[in-house]
Amino acid sequence: MSAIFRRKYQCLFERRTILEKLTSIEFVKPCYKARELSKAPIQGWRVYGVYLVRSFSTQSNKFPEYEMPSVTWGVVQGRKEKLVSRVIICDYLKGLGIITDELEEVELPSTVEVMRERVEFLQKIGLTIDDMNEYPLMLACSVRKNVIPVLGYLEKIGIPRSKMGEFIRNYTQVLHASVVVELAPVVKFLRGLDVEKQDIGYVLLKYPELLGFKLEGTMSTSVAYLVSIGVNPRDIGPMVTQYPYLLGMRVGTMIKPLVDYLLSLGFPKKILARLFEKRAYVLGYNLDETVKPNVECLISFGIRREVLPSLIAQYPQILGLPLKAKMSTQQYFFNLKLKIDPEGFARIIEKMPQIVSLHQHVILKPLQFLLDRAIPAEDVAKMVVKCPQLVALQVGIMKNSYYFFKSEMGRPIKELVDFPEYFTYSLESRIKPRYQRLQRKGIRCSLPWFLNCSDQRFEERLQGDYIETETVGPSFFMGGKLELPSTEIVSEEEDESDNEVLYRRTVSL
């Protein structure tokens, strides 16, 4: 018996030595009976083997914003004791309404007190019992070793504490991550893409799964491909800030097929790259379910195939809308109010595709203003087909311009019907100053002659000894140069290719 007692005492002494090396502890007298263990104080104390130990570790001060738990793992038990403790803990969790099926093969703490602190801590940061049922494995994360370091790092990089629960709810697996091995490298990668430091939190809130990506995988290949088609590397950061999901898109199955299809429509590569820089969300449109059906819808409504690139460059969102329903509704509306036929409606959409998303009560206000000025409905229809921007103007601005036209200029309504673009020019900065200069020089001319030109061109016209003949404006066709319907030869400096026009429209976005 004495030999057995000595061996047991020696084993206990070895445990004491190991614990002293791990942390500064204060030993209390040994408790050899299980019933005495149950009487041991829990708050501020931990049970190791048959000793009660109190930790004086300074780690709790590392993240002062989160209160460290008083208990971590509890008793170091044998196999039978672990089974009993697991049953007790599972019963406790079931009592809270937590389904424990996924926790059967996971290591759990040895006491209910530890598990209770985990549940309460998760609730404190904004998680609910339903959230825990969605991902029960979060209950296997040590608060001290896993949760608090991760939360402290997330708050440091810009995730507000008020949204921490929402962030964890959207990407619960982050609780298992290593700050040094997994999280920090992703943040460093984002900074390397020129994502601003203050935008890191915003990007991760939009797409928290980024923290689980491998640097050498999808993120790197998607960036490399976009740069290869002409996207400026310095614009990758703003693109990621605007649409971080592009870093999770596979090149072969998502990005490249979309790029190839848009190129097949007549987009020059340079223009497509600029489009992605300004409207990165276009990359997220599903090619087969959204983009192709919408392009086919546009063609079916009479949109000419050669103007598709120009139309999309003006309004890229049109590729992602429920387009057929919107086009049908607007076509019926314009036919009902102004008797505009399908061909006229197609010309309207070609010039101003944003009309498909305008509310009809917004469109109706400027139309009603023109009708109230005793302009016949068929003339209003001609004006809208020629200048669709009319339907998006504010009525107050139109009133001021119309009053100046009638009272100061004293011109017939027919000139407005022929040149509806008059309403799109600023009254104070263009119409009034130029008209007053014409009056001082005694020049009588049409509206487009003095409005539809640059300041430099207007000055040249004022200095001329004669009024030049008015010609029809230039027409734009994809795949060729700008062509003027006159015999005038256009110099290379004044000539502008379709690529340049598309680029100008894309940049103007």
C-alpha positions in Angstrom: 0.0 0.0 0.0 2.8 2.4 0.9 4.4 1.9 -2.6 1.1 2.7 -4.3 0.6 5.8 -2.1 4.1 7.0 -2.9 3.6 6.5 -6.6 0.3 8.5 -6.5 1.9 11.2 -4.5 4.9 11.3 -7.0 2.4 11.7 -9.9 0.7 14.6 -8.1 4.0 16.3 -7.4 4.9 16.0 -11.2 1.6 17.7 -12.1 2.3 20.5 -9.7 5.7 21.1 -11.2 4.3 21.3 -14.8 1.6 23.7 -13.7 4.1 25.9 -12.0 6.0 26.2 -15.3 2.9 27.1 -17.3 1.6 29.9 -15.1 2.0 31.6 -11.8 -0.4 29.7 -9.5 -1.4 29.6 -5.9 -2.0 26.1 -4.5 -4.6 25.2 -2.1 -4.6 22.1 0.0 -5.2 18.9 -1.9 -8.8 17.7 -2.2 -8.9 13.9 -2.5 -12.6 13.4 -2.4 -14.9 14.1 -5.4 -17.5 15.7 -3.1 -15.0 18.3 -2.0 -14.3 19.2 -5.6 -18.0 20.0 -6.1 -17.7 22.5 -3.2 -14.6 24.2 -4.6 -15.2 27.9 -5.5 -15.5 28.5 -9.3 -15.2 32.3 -9.7 -11.5 33.1 -10.0 -10.4 29.5 -9.6 -9.6 26.6 -11.9 -9.5 22.9 -11.2 -6.6 20.8 -12.5 -6.5 17.2 -11.5 -7.2 17.2 -7.8 -5.8 20.7 -7.2 -7.6 24.0 -7.3 -5.5 26.6 -9.1 -5.9 30.3 -9.5 -4.3 31.9 -12.5 -2.4 35.2 -12.3 -1.7 35.4 -16.1 -1.5 38.9 -17.6 -3.1 37.8 -20.9 -6.5 39.2 -19.9 -5.1 42.7 -20.3 -4.1 42.1 -23.9 -7.7 42.9 -25.2 -9.2 45.1 -22.5 -12.2 45.7 -24.6 -13.4 42.2 -23.9 -13.7 40.7 -20.4 -11.8 37.5 -20.0 -13.7 34.4 -18.7 -13.0 33.2 -15.2 -13.0 29.6 -16.3 -11.4 27.9 -19.3 -11.5 24.1 -19.4 -12.2 23.0 -15.8 -11.2 19.5 -14.6 -8.7 17.3 -16.3 -10.8 14.1 -16.4 -10.6 10.5 -17.3 -12.6 8.9 -20.1 -15.6 8.0 -17.9 -15.7 11.5 -16.3 -15.5 13.1 -19.8 -18.5 11.1 -21.0 -20.5 12.1 -17.9 -19.5 15.8 -18.3 -20.4 15.7 -22.0 -23.9 14.4 -21.2 -24.3 17.1 -18.6 -23.2 19.9 -20.9 -25.3 18.6 -23.8 -28.3 18.6 -21.5 -27.6 22.2 -20.5 -27.3 23.3 -24.2 -30.5 21.4 -25.1 -32.2 23.3 -22.2 -31.3 26.5 -24.0 -32.7 25.3 -27.2 -29.4 24.4 -28.9 -29.2 21.3 -31.0 -26.1 19.4 -30.1 -25.9 16.8 -32.9 -22.9 18.4 -34.5 -21.0 18.6 -31.2 -20.8 14.9 -30.7 -17.3 14.6 -32.2 -16.0 17.9 -30.9 -14.0 18.5 -27.8 -16.0 20.3 -25.2 -15.0 21.9 -21.9 -15.4 19.7 -18.8 -17.8 21.8 -16.8 -21.1 23.5 -17.4 -19.7 26.8 -16.0 -17.2 27.0 -18.9 -19.9 26.4 -21.5 -22.2 28.9 -19.8 -19.6 31.5 -20.1 -19.1 30.8 -23.8 -22.8 31.1 -24.5 -23.1 34.3 -22.5 -20.0 35.8 -24.2 -21.4 35.0 -27.7 -24.7 36.5 -26.7 -22.9 39.6 -25.4 -21.5 40.3 -28.9 -24.9 40.0 -30.5 -25.4 36.4 -31.4 -28.6 34.5 -30.6 -29.5 30.9 -29.9 -30.7 30.7 -33.5 -27.3 31.8 -34.7 -25.7 29.1 -32.5 -28.0 26.5 -34.0 -27.0 27.7 -37.5 -23.3 26.9 -36.6 -23.1 25.0 -33.4 -19.3 24.5 -33.8 -18.8 28.0 -32.5 -19.4 26.6 -29.1 -16.2 24.5 -29.4 -14.1 27.7 -29.7 -12.2 28.7 -26.6 -13.2 32.3 -25.6 -9.6 33.1 -24.4 -7.7 31.3 -27.1 -9.9 31.8 -30.2 -12.7 34.3 -29.9 -11.1 37.2 -28.1 -8.0 37.4 -30.2 -10.1 37.3 -33.4 -12.6 39.9 -32.2 -9.8 42.2 -31.1 -8.1 42.0 -34.5 -11.3 42.5 -36.4 -12.0 45.7 -34.4 -8.5 46.9 -34.9 -8.8 46.7 -38.7 -12.1 48.6 -38.8 -15.1 46.3 -38.0 -17.2 48.4 -35.7 -18.1 46.8 -32.4 -21.8 47.5 -33.1 -21.6 45.4 -36.2 -19.4 42.6 -34.8 -22.4 40.3 -34.2 -23.6 40.8 -37.7 -20.1 40.1 -39.1 -19.7 36.9 -37.0 -23.2 35.8 -38.0 -22.4 36.2 -41.7 -19.0 34.4 -41.4 -18.9 32.3 -38.2 -15.9 30.3 -39.4 -13.7 33.3 -38.6 -13.8 32.3 -34.9 -11.7 29.3 -35.8 -9.1 31.3 -37.7 -5.6 32.2 -36.7 -4.9 35.9 -36.6 -1.3 35.6 -37.7 -1.6 32.7 -40.2 -4.9 33.4 -41.9 -6.4 36.9 -41.2 -3.4 39.2 -41.2 -2.1 37.9 -44.6 -5.5 38.6 -46.3 -5.6 42.2 -44.9 -2.0 42.7 -46.1 -3.0 41.4 -49.6 -5.9 43.9 -49.7 -3.6 46.8 -48.8 -1.3 45.6 -51.5 -4.1 46.1 -54.0 -4.4 49.8 -53.0 -7.5 49.3 -50.8 -7.4 52.2 -48.4 -6.8 51.3 -44.8 -10.0 53.0 -43.7 -11.9 50.9 -46.3 -10.7 47.5 -45.1 -13.6 47.2 -42.6 -16.1 48.2 -45.2 -14.8 45.7 -47.7 -14.9 42.9 -45.2 -18.4 43.8 -43.9 -19.6 43.5 -47.5 -17.8 40.2 -48.2 -16.5 38.6 -45.0 -15.7 35.3 -46.7 -12.6 37.0 -48.1 -10.9 36.2 -44.8 -11.1 32.5 -45.7 -9.5 32.7 -49.2 -6.0 31.6 -50.0 -3.8 34.3 -51.4 -2.4 32.2 -54.2 -5.9 31.1 -55.3 -8.9 32.8 -56.8 -8.0 36.3 -55.5 -4.7 36.5 -57.3 -5.9 35.0 -60.6 -8.9 37.3 -60.9 -6.7 40.4 -60.3 -4.1 39.2 -62.8 -6.7 38.5 -65.5 -8.4 41.9 -65.1 -5.0 43.6 -65.4 -4.3 41.5 -68.5 -7.3 42.9 -70.4 -6.3 46.5 -69.7 -7.6 47.4 -66.3 -5.2 49.9 -64.6 -3.5 48.2 -61.6 -4.0 51.3 -59.6 -7.8 51.0 -60.1 -8.0 47.5 -58.7 -8.2 48.9 -55.1 -11.2 51.1 -55.9 -12.8 48.3 -57.8 -12.4 45.9 -54.8 -13.8 48.6 -52.5 -16.8 49.0 -54.7 -17.4 45.3 -55.5 -15.2 43.0 -53.4 -17.0 39.9 -54.7 -14.8 40.1 -57.8 -11.9 38.6 -55.7 -14.0 35.4 -55.2 -14.9 35.0 -58.9 -13.3 32.3 -60.9 -11.7 33.5 -64.1 -12.5 30.5 -66.3 -16.1 30.1 -65.4 -17.3 33.6 -64.6 -15.1 36.6 -65.6 -13.6 35.4 -68.9 -16.9 34.2 -70.5 -18.5 37.5 -69.7 -15.5 39.5 -71.1 -15.5 37.4 -74.3 -19.3 37.9 -74.8 -19.1 41.6 -74.4 -16.1 41.8 -76.8 -18.2 39.8 -79.3 -20.9 42.6 -79.2 -18.3 45.1 -80.5 -16.8 46.5 -77.3 -13.1 47.4 -77.8 -11.0 45.9 -75.0 -9.8 49.3 -73.8 -13.4 50.5 -73.4 -14.4 47.4 -71.6 -11.5 47.8 -69.1 -12.6 51.4 -68.4 -16.2 50.1 -67.9 -15.1 47.6 -65.3 -13.0 50.2 -63.6 -16.0 52.5 -63.2 -18.7 49.9 -62.7 -17.1 46.8 -61.2 -20.4 45.3 -60.3 -21.0 44.4 -64.0 -18.6 41.5 -63.4 -21.2 40.0 -61.1 -24.0 39.8 -63.6 -24.7 36.2 -64.6 -23.9 35.7 -68.2 -26.5 33.0 -69.1 -29.3 34.0 -66.8 -29.1 37.8 -67.1 -26.7 39.3 -69.6 -27.5 37.2 -72.7 -31.3 37.3 -72.2 -31.2 41.1 -71.7 -29.1 41.7 -74.9 -31.6 39.5 -76.8 -34.4 41.4 -75.3 -33.0 44.7 -76.5 -32.6 43.4 -80.0 -36.2 42.1 -79.9 -37.5 45.5 -79.1 -35.8 47.0 -82.1 -32.5 48.2 -80.7 -29.9 48.0 -83.5 -27.0 45.6 -82.8 -24.4 48.2 -83.8 -25.4 50.6 -81.1 -25.4 48.0 -78.3 -21.9 48.9 -77.0 -22.7 52.6 -76.9 -26.0 51.9 -75.1 -24.4 49.6 -72.5 -21.5 52.1 -72.0 -24.1 54.8 -71.1 -26.1 52.6 -68.7 -24.3 49.3 -67.7 -27.0 48.5 -65.2 -29.3 47.6 -68.1 -27.4 44.2 -68.3 -28.6 43.2 -64.8 -32.2 44.5 -64.8 -35.5 42.4 -65.2 -35.5 44.1 -68.6 -38.3 42.5 -70.5 -41.0 43.5 -68.0 -39.6 47.1 -67.8 -39.3 47.5 -71.6 -42.8 46.3 -72.1 -44.2 48.6 -69.5 -42.4 51.7 -70.8 -43.2 50.9 -74.4 -46.9 50.7 -73.6 -46.7 53.9 -71.6 -45.2 56.0 -74.4 -47.6 54.5 -76.9 -50.6 55.3 -74.6 -49.6 58.9 -73.8 -47.9 60.1 -77.0 -48.7 57.4 -79.6 -45.0 56.6 -80.1 -44.6 53.5 -82.2 -42.2 50.6 -81.3 -39.6 52.0 -83.7 -39.7 55.4 -82.1 -39.5 53.8 -78.7 -36.4 51.9 -79.8 -34.7 55.2 -80.9 -35.5 56.6 -77.5 -33.9 53.7 -75.6 -30.8 53.9 -77.9 -30.3 57.6 -77.0 -31.2 57.3 -73.3 -31.4 53.7 -72.0 -31.9 55.0 -68.4 -35.6 55.6 -69.3 -36.3 51.9 -68.7 -35.8 52.5 -65.0 -37.5 55.9 -64.7 -40.8 56.0 -62.8 -43.8 56.9 -65.1 -44.9 59.7 -62.8 -41.5 61.3 -63.3 -41.7 61.0 -67.0 -45.3 62.3 -67.1 -44.4 65.7 -65.4 -42.3 67.2 -68.3 -44.6 65.7 -70.9 -47.6 67.3 -69.3 -45.7 70.6 -69.1 -45.2 70.6 -72.8 -48.7 69.5 -73.6 -50.0 72.4 -71.3 -48.1 74.9 -73.5 -50.5 74.0 -76.3 -47.9 71.9 -78.1 -49.7 69.1 -80.0 -49.2 65.6 -78.8 -47.6 64.4 -82.1 -45.0 67.3 -81.8 -44.3 66.4 -78.2 -43.7 62.8 -79.4 -41.2 64.0 -82.1 -39.4 66.1 -79.4 -39.1 63.1 -77.1 -37.8 60.8 -79.8 -35.3 63.4 -80.9 -34.2 64.3 -77.3 -35.3 61.7 -74.7 -33.5 63.7 -72.0 -36.6 65.9 -71.9 -38.4 63.3 -69.8 -35.8 63.5 -67.0 -35.8 67.3 -66.7 -37.2 69.2 -63.7 -40.3 71.1 -64.6 -39.1 74.2 -62.8 -36.0 74.5 -65.0 -38.1 73.9 -68.1 -40.5 76.7 -67.0 -37.7 79.3 -66.7 -36.2 78.3 -70.1 -39.6 78.4 -71.8 -40.5 81.8 -70.3 -37.2 83.3 -71.6 -37.8 81.7 -75.0 -41.3 83.3 -75.3 -40.8 86.6 -73.5 -37.2 87.6 -74.3 -36.5 85.7 -77.6 -40.0 85.9 -79.0 -39.6 82.9 -81.2 -42.2 80.5 -82.5 -42.9 77.1 -80.9 -41.8 75.4 -84.1 -38.2 76.1 -83.2 -38.6 74.3 -79.9 -40.2 71.3 -81.7 -37.2 71.3 -84.2 -34.6 71.8 -81.5 -35.9 70.3 -78.2 -32.3 70.1 -76.9 -32.9 73.8 -76.0 -34.3 72.7 -72.6 -31.2 70.8 -71.8 -28.9 73.8 -71.8 -28.3 76.0 -68.7 -30.3 79.2 -69.0 -27.9 81.3 -66.9 -24.6 80.0 -68.1 -25.3 79.4 -71.8 -28.6 80.5 -73.2 -28.8 84.1 -71.8 -25.1 85.1 -72.2 -24.9 83.9 -75.8 -28.3 85.3 -76.8 -27.4 88.7 -75.4 -24.1 88.8 -77.3 -26.0 87.9 -80.5 -28.4 90.8 -79.8 -25.6 93.3 -79.4 -24.1 92.2 -82.7 -27.5 92.1 -84.4 -27.2 88.5 -85.5 -30.4 86.5 -86.2 -29.8 82.8 -86.2 -31.4 79.5 -85.3 -31.2 77.9 -81.8 -28.7 75.1 -82.7 -26.4 77.6 -84.4 -25.6 79.5 -81.2 -26.2 76.8 -78.6 -25.0 73.5 -80.0 -21.3 74.4 -80.1 -18.3 74.9 -77.8 -17.4 78.3 -76.4 -14.4 78.5 -78.8 -16.6 77.6 -81.8 -19.1 80.2 -80.7 -16.5 82.9 -80.6 -15.3 82.0 -84.1 -18.8 82.2 -85.4 -19.2 85.7 -83.8 -16.0 86.9 -85.4 -17.0 85.6 -88.9 -18.3 88.0 -91.5 -21.1 85.6 -92.5 -23.3 83.0 -91.0 -22.1 79.6 -92.1 -24.6 77.1 -93.5 -26.1 74.7 -91.0 -25.5 71.0 -91.6 -26.9 67.9 -90.0 -24.8 66.8 -87.0 -22.4 63.9 -87.1 -23.8 60.3 -86.9 -22.2 57.5 -84.9 -21.9 53.9 -86.1 -20.0 51.2 -84.4 -17.1 49.8 -86.4 -16.3 52.9 -88.4 -15.3 56.5 -88.3 -17.6 59.4 -87.7 -19.2 60.4 -90.9 -20.6 63.9 -91.7 -23.5 64.0 -94.2 -21.8 66.8 -96.1 -18.9 66.9 -98.6 -16.7 68.6 -96.0 -13.4 66.8 -95.4 -12.7 66.3 -91.7 -9.1 66.5 -90.6 -7.5 63.9 -88.5 -7.4 66.2 -85.5 -11.2 66.7 -85.6 -12.0 63.1 -86.5 -13.1 60.9 -83.6 -13.3 57.2 -83.8 -16.0 55.0 -82.3 -13.6 53.9 -79.6 -13.0 57.4 -78.5 -16.7 58.2 -78.4 -17.2 55.1 -76.3 -14.3 56.0 -74.0 -15.7 59.5 -73.5 -19.1 58.1 -72.6 -17.7 55.5 -70.3 -15.5 58.1 -68.5 -18.5 60.4 -68.2 -20.2 57.8 -66.1 
